[in-house]
C-alpha cells in the first residue's frame, strides 16, 4: 500500500485514511497475501501525518470523525492476521509516525528524514493512544523526550538507542 500524495509529503486527509483502511482490509479476502507493506510515494516522505489544510476544516462535530478514522486505521493494522511492514523512506512525522508505530516491523532509510512527534510545536494533540504505545515500545524516558520536546530522531540514532525501528538500510537498498 502506497500513500500517494508526494506533493504534500504523503499527509493524510479523510479520503486517504479511508483508502488505507480499505486497502488493508482487502488483504483478508486473498489468502495468497502473506504480508502487507506500507510506504509513501516519492523519496521525501513516508508520511507527514495529518494534512493541515484538511484539518483546518475540522470543527467540534467532525473532529470526532477524524479521530475515528485514525482509530479505524490503527485497529485495522493491529487486527490483520498477516504482518504489516512500514518501509520508511523519508519524513515520518506525527500521524505518519503513529502509522509506522502500529506496523509490526519498521524498515527505515538511513539517510532520509527522521521520526518525530511534533504535536507540541503545532498546537495539536496526540491521537489514538500513540503516547501510551510509544512508551511501551521505547520506554518511558525516551517516549517523554520525543513527545514533550517534539524531538526528532534520525534512523541511525533510533536504531542504536530506540527500539521503534527494526532495520536501517541504505536508501537505494530499502526495497
C-alpha positions in Angstrom: 0.0 0.0 0.0 1.5 3.3 -1.0 0.3 6.6 0.3 0.3 8.5 -2.9 0.3 12.2 -2.0 4.0 13.2 -2.5 3.3 16.9 -3.2 2.1 17.2 0.4 4.6 14.7 1.9 2.0 11.9 1.9 0.0 13.6 4.6 -3.4 12.2 5.5 -6.8 13.6 4.7 -10.1 11.9 5.3 -10.1 10.1 1.9 -6.5 8.9 2.4 -7.4 7.3 5.8 -10.5 5.6 4.3 -8.4 4.3 1.3 -5.7 3.0 3.6 -8.3 1.1 5.7 -10.0 -0.3 2.6 -6.7 -1.4 1.1 -5.5 -3.2 4.2 -8.9 -4.8 4.9 -8.9 -6.2 1.3 -5.9 -8.3 2.2 -8.2 -10.6 4.2 -10.0 -11.6 1.1 -7.0 -13.0 -0.7 -5.3 -16.0 1.1 -2.2 -15.6 -1.2 -1.3 -12.3 0.5 1.0 -13.2 3.4 2.3 -9.7 4.2 1.3 -6.1 3.8 3.9 -3.3 3.1 3.0 0.3 3.8 5.1 3.1 2.3 4.9 6.7 1.0 5.3 7.7 -2.7 8.4 9.6 -3.7 11.7 10.0 -1.9 10.9 12.8 0.6 8.4 11.3 3.0 6.8 8.2 4.4 4.1 10.4 5.8 4.0 13.8 7.4 0.8 12.9 9.3 -2.4 14.9 9.1 -2.9 17.3 6.2 -3.2 20.7 7.9 -5.3 22.1 5.1 -7.8 19.3 5.6 -7.6 19.5 9.3 -8.3 23.3 9.3 -11.8 22.5 8.1 -12.5 20.4 11.2 -14.9 21.7 13.8 -16.1 20.3 17.1 -18.6 17.9 15.4 -16.5 16.4 12.6 -13.2 16.3 14.5 -14.5 13.1 16.1 -14.8 11.6 12.7 -11.1 12.3 12.0 -10.1 10.5 15.2 -12.5 7.6 14.4 -10.7 7.3 11.0 -7.3 7.3 12.7 -8.5 4.7 15.2 -10.0 2.6 12.4 -6.7 2.5 10.6 -4.8 1.6 13.8 -7.3 -1.2 14.6 -7.2 -2.5 11.1 -3.4 -2.8 11.1 -3.3 -4.3 14.6 -6.1 -6.7 13.7 -4.7 -8.1 10.5 -3.7 -11.8 10.6 -0.6 -11.0 8.5 2.5 -9.0 9.3 2.4 -5.3 8.3 5.8 -3.7 7.4 6.4 0.0 7.2 9.0 0.9 4.6 10.1 4.4 5.8 11.9 6.3 3.2 11.8 9.9 4.3 9.9 12.1 6.8 7.9 10.1 9.3 6.1 12.7 11.4 3.0 13.0 13.7 0.3 10.7 12.4 2.7 9.2 9.9 4.9 8.2 12.9 1.8 6.7 14.5 1.2 4.7 11.3 4.7 3.3 11.5 4.3 2.5 15.2 1.2 0.4 14.5 3.1 -1.7 12.0 4.7 -5.0 13.1 8.1 -4.2 11.5 9.7 -0.8 10.5 12.5 -0.6 8.0 13.9 2.9 7.6 16.3 4.5 5.1 19.5 5.6 6.9 19.9 8.9 5.2 16.5 10.3 4.6 14.3 12.1 7.0 13.5 11.4 10.6 10.8 10.4 13.0 9.1 12.8 15.4 6.1 13.7 17.4 5.7 17.4 16.5 2.2 17.9 18.0 3.5 20.2 20.8 5.1 22.5 18.2 2.0 22.8 16.1 -0.7 23.0 18.8 -2.1 19.6 18.1 -2.9 16.8 20.5 -1.7 13.2 20.3 -4.4 10.8 19.0 -5.3 7.2 19.1 -3.1 6.2 22.1 0.2 7.0 20.5 1.7 8.3 23.7 0.9 5.1 25.6 2.0 2.9 22.7 5.2 4.8 22.3 6.0 4.4 25.9 5.6 0.6 25.7 7.9 0.5 22.7 10.6 2.9 23.7 10.5 3.1 27.4 9.1 6.0 29.4 12.1 8.4 29.3 12.6 8.3 25.6 8.9 8.5 24.9 8.7 11.6 27.1 11.6 13.2 25.4 10.1 12.5 22.0 6.6 13.8 23.0 7.3 16.7 25.4 10.3 18.1 23.4 9.0 17.4 19.9 12.4 15.8 19.4 13.4 14.4 16.1 15.3 11.1 15.8 17.3 10.1 12.8 17.1 6.5 11.8 20.7 5.9 12.8 20.0 7.2 16.4 16.7 5.3 16.5 18.4 2.0 15.6 21.1 2.4 18.1 19.2 3.8 21.1 15.5 3.5 20.3 13.6 0.3 19.6 10.9 1.6 17.2 12.9 0.8 14.1 13.8 -2.9 13.3 16.3 -2.3 10.5 18.1 0.6 8.9 19.1 0.3 5.2 20.7 2.5 2.6 18.0 4.3 0.6 18.8 2.5 -2.6 18.6 -0.9 -0.8 15.4 -0.2 1.2 13.4 -2.5 -1.2 
